[in-house]
Amino acid sequence: LGAQLFIDGSVITQGAISPDRTKRDFDEPIVVPLPNGALYAQHIWRSRAGTLNVGLRGDVGYLGWAISPRAAFSTSPWDNGTFKAVFSTGFRTPTITERFLEIENFLTSNPEIKPERVYSAEVGLAQRVGSQTVQAAVYGAIWEGLITVRGLTLNGKPVSQFANLRTNWSAGINVGWQGAAGPLD
């Protein structure tokens, strides 16, 4: 069991100074602390069939809330072999910069930006032979509401803005070796 309380706290100041430094224009600073809290629990069950690790995290903050479960199972189906499967989810709130930073004629703020979420899975096998281990795994992830930069026109001028632009996925294969062979370690 555990808990966290954290604050993404920054002060954004903006302004301009003339090239000859005789004139200074500064906007009022933006002070926007974004408090977030989390509670989480994790438990591990071990049996002859394998090990099951289950966790649950609950995040709540100024910009939303999320329940993020995760589960991992590993077993040894044959001598010195390991099979594992992992599923997890995650949640990230936008930073103060992503919500409020403005740079004239370059970047505009987006107070309506939403948190992003991710869902991932992995399945892997490993085989140990003496002091050597060979591993292979496939994985995939889907991000919903991925925060990235988009271009738009504001008052007839092109500017950028952080926004939830897309759902994105990725996948891959990991292959590895761990051990020692002569000078290699």
C-alpha positions in Angstrom: 0.0 0.0 0.0 1.2 3.5 -0.7 0.3 7.1 -1.4 1.7 10.1 -3.1 1.0 13.8 -3.1 2.8 15.9 -5.7 2.4 19.4 -7.1 3.5 20.4 -10.6 4.2 24.0 -9.6 5.8 26.6 -11.7 5.6 30.3 -12.3 5.5 31.3 -15.9 6.7 34.9 -16.6 6.5 36.5 -20.0 7.7 39.7 -21.5 9.8 41.5 -24.0 12.8 43.8 -23.9 13.5 46.3 -26.7 16.8 45.6 -28.6 18.4 48.7 -27.0 17.1 47.6 -23.6 15.4 50.9 -22.9 11.8 49.4 -22.7 10.6 46.4 -20.8 7.0 45.0 -21.0 6.2 42.1 -18.7 2.9 40.4 -18.3 1.6 39.3 -14.9 3.2 36.0 -13.8 1.0 32.9 -14.1 1.1 30.9 -10.9 -0.8 27.7 -11.4 0.1 24.8 -9.1 -1.5 21.5 -10.2 -1.9 19.3 -7.2 -2.2 15.5 -7.8 -2.6 12.7 -5.4 -2.4 8.9 -5.8 -3.2 5.8 -3.8 -1.9 2.4 -4.9 -1.9 -1.2 -3.7 0.1 -4.2 -4.9 0.0 -7.8 -4.0 2.1 -10.8 -5.1 0.8 -14.4 -5.1 3.3 -17.2 -5.4 2.3 -20.8 -6.2 3.6 -23.8 -8.0 1.8 -22.6 -11.2 3.7 -19.3 -11.1 3.8 -15.8 -9.7 1.0 -13.3 -10.1 1.7 -9.6 -9.3 -1.4 -7.4 -9.3 -1.5 -3.7 -8.7 -4.0 -0.8 -8.8 -3.3 2.9 -8.7 -5.8 5.7 -8.4 -4.8 9.2 -9.4 -6.8 12.3 -8.8 -5.9 15.9 -9.6 -7.0 19.2 -10.8 -7.3 18.0 -14.4 -9.0 14.6 -13.9 -8.7 11.2 -12.3 -7.8 7.7 -13.4 -7.8 4.1 -12.2 -4.7 2.3 -13.5 -4.6 -1.4 -13.1 -1.6 -3.6 -13.8 -1.0 -7.4 -13.8 2.0 -9.5 -14.4 2.3 -13.3 -14.4 5.4 -15.4 -14.7 5.9 -19.2 -14.7 8.6 -21.7 -15.4 6.9 -24.2 -17.8 10.1 -26.2 -18.4 13.6 -26.5 -16.8 15.3 -23.1 -16.7 12.6 -21.6 -18.9 10.4 -18.6 -18.0 7.2 -17.3 -19.6 5.9 -13.9 -18.6 2.9 -11.8 -19.5 2.4 -8.2 -18.4 -0.5 -5.7 -18.8 -0.4 -2.2 -17.5 -2.1 1.2 -17.8 -1.0 4.7 -17.1 -2.1 8.3 -16.9 -0.3 11.6 -17.3 -1.7 15.1 -16.7 -0.4 17.9 -18.9 2.3 20.1 -17.4 1.8 23.8 -16.6 3.9 24.7 -19.6 1.7 22.5 -21.9 -1.4 24.3 -20.6 -0.4 27.9 -20.1 2.9 28.9 -21.8 2.5 31.7 -24.4 5.2 33.1 -26.6 4.0 35.8 -28.8 3.8 34.9 -32.5 5.1 31.4 -31.7 3.1 29.5 -29.0 -0.4 29.9 -27.6 -1.7 28.4 -24.4 -4.3 25.6 -24.2 -6.1 25.5 -20.8 -8.5 22.8 -22.3 -5.8 20.2 -22.8 -6.7 16.8 -21.2 -4.6 14.1 -19.6 -3.2 11.3 -21.8 -3.6 7.6 -21.1 -1.6 4.6 -22.1 -2.3 0.8 -22.2 0.5 -1.6 -22.7 1.1 -5.4 -22.9 4.1 -7.6 -23.2 4.6 -11.4 -23.6 8.1 -12.9 -23.3 10.1 -16.1 -23.0 13.5 -16.7 -21.5 15.8 -19.7 -21.4 18.8 -20.1 -19.2 21.6 -22.5 -20.2 24.4 -22.5 -17.6 25.2 -18.9 -16.9 23.7 -17.7 -20.2 20.2 -16.4 -20.6 18.5 -15.7 -23.9 15.3 -13.7 -23.9 12.6 -12.7 -26.5 9.5 -10.6 -26.0 6.8 -8.9 -28.0 5.2 -5.7 -26.7 2.6 -3.2 -27.7 1.2 0.1 -26.4 -1.7 2.4 -27.2 -1.7 6.1 -26.1 -5.0 7.9 -26.1 -5.0 11.7 -26.2 -1.2 11.8 -26.8 0.0 15.3 -26.0 2.0 16.8 -28.9 2.3 20.1 -30.7 0.0 21.2 -33.5 0.1 24.2 -35.8 -2.8 26.6 -36.1 -3.5 30.2 -37.2 -4.3 32.8 -34.6 -5.1 36.4 -35.6 -3.8 35.6 -39.1 -0.4 34.3 -37.9 0.8 30.7 -37.7 1.5 29.6 -34.1 1.9 26.3 -32.2 -0.1 24.8 -29.4 0.2 21.8 -27.2 -2.9 19.6 -27.7 -4.3 16.1 -27.4 -3.9 15.2 -31.1 -4.1 11.6 -31.6 -4.3 8.0 -30.5 -1.0 6.4 -31.2 0.2 2.8 -31.0 3.6 1.2 -31.0 4.8 -2.4 -31.0 8.0 -4.2 -31.2 10.2 -7.2 -30.4 13.0 -7.3 -27.9 15.7 -10.0 -28.1 18.5 -10.2 -25.6 21.3 -12.2 -24.2 22.7 -12.0 -20.7 25.7 -13.8 -19.5 29.4 -14.2 -20.1 31.4 -15.7 -23.0 35.1 -15.2 -22.9 35.8 -11.4 -22.8 32.1 -10.6 -23.4 29.9 -10.0 -20.3 
